[in-house]
Amino acid sequence: MVAILARRLYGRHIAPRAEHVRQRIKEIGQGKFDEEIKSLMEATEEKLRELYAAREIEK
């Protein structure tokens, strides 16, 4: 339990945030992905399953 607490505290308060994460948060705040999110929210379950199956998997 102490190790988990130490890891979480380190990650939250000590470890520097990655620059690409800061940039992505800024883009989200500016509404860059609003159209894509809206289309996903309106998609049927079948369409979501198709998109999920066709996604590009990082290696």
Residue frames as a rotation matrix with the C-alpha (Angstrom) as fourth column:
MET 1
0.566 0.824 0.000 0.00
0.824 -0.566 0.000 0.00
0.000 0.000 -1.000 0.00
VAL 2
0.438 -0.467 -0.768 2.80
0.162 -0.800 0.578 2.43
-0.884 -0.378 -0.275 0.83
ALA 3
-0.629 -0.709 0.319 4.49
0.409 0.046 0.911 1.75
-0.661 0.703 0.261 -2.51
ILE 4
-0.127 0.677 0.725 1.28
0.973 -0.057 0.225 2.54
0.194 0.734 -0.651 -4.39
LEU 5
0.789 0.399 -0.466 0.86
0.532 -0.824 0.195 5.77
-0.307 -0.402 -0.863 -2.43
ALA 6
0.006 -0.883 -0.468 4.47
0.140 -0.463 0.875 6.76
-0.990 -0.071 0.121 -3.11
ARG 7
-0.651 -0.228 0.724 4.05
0.699 0.193 0.689 6.08
-0.297 0.954 0.033 -6.82
ARG 8
0.280 0.859 0.428 0.87
0.928 -0.357 0.109 8.15
0.247 0.367 -0.897 -7.02
LEU 9
0.735 -0.061 -0.676 2.35
0.325 -0.843 0.429 11.04
-0.596 -0.534 -0.600 -5.06
TYR 10
-0.367 -0.929 -0.043 5.46
0.292 -0.159 0.943 11.01
-0.883 0.334 0.330 -7.23
GLY 11
-0.518 0.213 0.828 3.40
0.855 0.124 0.503 11.01
0.005 0.969 -0.246 -10.40
ARG 12
0.523 0.841 0.137 1.12
0.827 -0.540 0.154 13.79
0.204 0.032 -0.979 -9.22
HIS 13
0.957 -0.030 -0.287 3.54
0.122 -0.859 0.497 16.17
-0.262 -0.511 -0.819 -7.53
ILE 14
0.236 -0.967 -0.098 7.13
-0.115 -0.128 0.985 15.41
-0.965 -0.221 -0.141 -8.57
ALA 15
-0.296 -0.376 0.878 7.33
0.737 0.495 0.460 13.90
-0.607 0.784 0.130 -12.05
PRO 16
-0.665 0.042 -0.745 7.34
-0.352 -0.898 0.264 16.51
-0.658 0.438 0.612 -14.84
ARG 17
0.417 0.863 0.286 4.42
0.022 0.305 -0.952 16.41
-0.909 0.403 0.108 -17.24
ALA 18
-0.352 -0.510 0.785 5.19
0.766 0.326 0.555 15.44
-0.539 0.796 0.275 -20.79
GLU 19
-0.736 -0.005 -0.677 5.11
-0.225 -0.941 0.252 18.33
-0.638 0.338 0.692 -23.26
HIS 20
-0.892 0.428 -0.149 2.93
-0.044 0.245 0.968 16.41
0.451 0.870 -0.200 -25.74
VAL 21
-0.335 0.797 -0.503 0.29
0.934 0.351 -0.067 16.01
0.123 -0.493 -0.861 -23.02
ARG 22
-0.373 0.146 -0.916 0.27
0.347 -0.894 -0.283 19.75
-0.861 -0.423 0.283 -22.33
GLN 23
-0.900 -0.007 -0.435 -0.11
-0.377 -0.488 0.787 20.43
-0.218 0.873 0.437 -26.06
ARG 24
-0.731 0.663 -0.161 -2.97
0.398 0.606 0.689 17.95
0.555 0.440 -0.707 -26.42
ILE 25
-0.245 0.635 -0.732 -4.82
0.903 -0.126 -0.411 19.45
-0.353 -0.762 -0.543 -23.44
LYS 26
-0.577 -0.036 -0.816 -4.45
-0.080 -0.992 0.101 22.89
-0.813 0.123 0.569 -25.03
GLU 27
-0.946 0.211 -0.247 -5.83
-0.240 0.060 0.969 21.58
0.219 0.976 -0.006 -28.35
ILE 28
-0.499 0.800 -0.334 -8.82
0.798 0.574 0.182 19.99
0.338 -0.176 -0.925 -26.61
GLY 29
-0.258 0.352 -0.899 -9.53
0.650 -0.626 -0.432 23.23
-0.715 -0.696 -0.067 -24.77
GLN 30
-0.721 -0.081 -0.688 -9.47
-0.355 -0.810 0.467 25.13
-0.595 0.581 0.555 -28.06
GLY 31
0.287 0.953 0.094 -12.13
-0.455 0.223 -0.862 22.80
-0.843 0.205 0.498 -29.49
LYS 32
-0.447 -0.568 -0.691 -9.92
-0.869 0.093 0.486 21.14
-0.211 0.818 -0.535 -32.09
PHE 33
-0.989 -0.009 -0.145 -11.60
-0.040 0.976 0.212 17.75
0.139 0.216 -0.966 -31.61
ASP 34
-0.535 0.840 0.086 -15.21
-0.491 -0.226 -0.841 18.87
-0.687 -0.492 0.534 -31.05
GLU 35
0.095 0.593 -0.799 -16.45
-0.994 0.103 -0.042 17.62
0.058 0.799 0.599 -34.43
GLU 36
-0.477 -0.357 -0.803 -14.86
-0.392 0.904 -0.169 14.19
0.786 0.235 -0.571 -34.02
ILE 37
-0.989 0.133 0.072 -16.22
-0.022 0.344 -0.939 13.82
-0.149 -0.930 -0.337 -30.49
LYS 38
-0.274 0.947 -0.170 -19.69
-0.763 -0.322 -0.560 14.86
-0.585 -0.024 0.811 -31.63
SER 39
0.039 0.276 -0.960 -19.67
-0.879 0.466 0.098 12.30
0.474 0.841 0.261 -34.46
LEU 40
-0.779 -0.353 -0.518 -18.60
-0.081 0.876 -0.475 9.56
0.622 -0.329 -0.711 -32.04
MET 41
-0.855 0.493 0.161 -21.32
-0.224 -0.069 -0.972 10.52
-0.468 -0.867 0.169 -29.56
GLU 42
0.011 0.913 -0.408 -23.95
-0.876 -0.188 -0.445 10.32
-0.483 0.362 0.798 -32.30
ALA 43
-0.504 -0.293 -0.813 -22.68
-0.744 0.625 0.236 7.05
0.439 0.723 -0.533 -33.82
THR 44
0.685 0.721 -0.103 -24.55
-0.613 0.647 0.453 3.79
0.394 -0.247 0.885 -33.44
GLU 45
0.485 -0.485 0.728 -23.08
-0.514 0.515 0.686 0.93
-0.708 -0.706 0.000 -31.47
GLU 46
0.735 -0.171 0.656 -22.42
0.529 0.750 -0.397 -0.95
-0.424 0.639 0.642 -34.72
LYS 47
0.788 -0.452 0.417 -20.51
0.078 -0.600 -0.796 2.00
0.610 0.660 -0.438 -36.18
LEU 48
0.536 -0.598 0.596 -18.45
-0.844 -0.375 0.383 2.30
-0.005 -0.708 -0.706 -32.99
ARG 49
0.574 -0.301 0.761 -17.60
-0.047 0.916 0.398 -1.40
-0.817 -0.265 0.512 -33.19
GLU 50
0.807 -0.262 0.529 -16.47
0.583 0.211 -0.785 -0.96
0.094 0.942 0.323 -36.81
LEU 51
0.685 -0.558 0.468 -14.30
-0.396 -0.824 -0.404 2.03
0.612 0.091 -0.786 -35.91
TYR 52
0.531 -0.472 0.704 -12.81
-0.726 0.176 0.665 0.14
-0.438 -0.864 -0.249 -32.99
ALA 53
0.656 -0.246 0.714 -11.97
0.331 0.943 0.021 -2.89
-0.679 0.223 0.700 -35.12
ALA 54
0.688 -0.347 0.637 -10.38
0.642 -0.118 -0.757 -0.70
0.338 0.930 0.142 -37.81
ARG 55
0.951 -0.309 -0.028 -8.30
-0.253 -0.825 0.505 1.44
-0.180 -0.473 -0.862 -35.44
GLU 56
0.395 -0.904 -0.167 -4.57
-0.180 0.102 -0.978 1.83
0.901 0.416 -0.122 -35.87
ILE 57
0.969 -0.064 -0.240 -2.79
0.246 0.383 0.890 0.01
0.035 -0.922 0.386 -33.07
GLU 58
0.537 -0.824 0.183 0.46
-0.793 -0.567 -0.223 1.49
0.288 -0.025 -0.957 -31.78
LYS 59
0.759 -0.358 -0.544 3.40
0.337 0.931 -0.142 -0.85
0.557 -0.075 0.827 -31.38
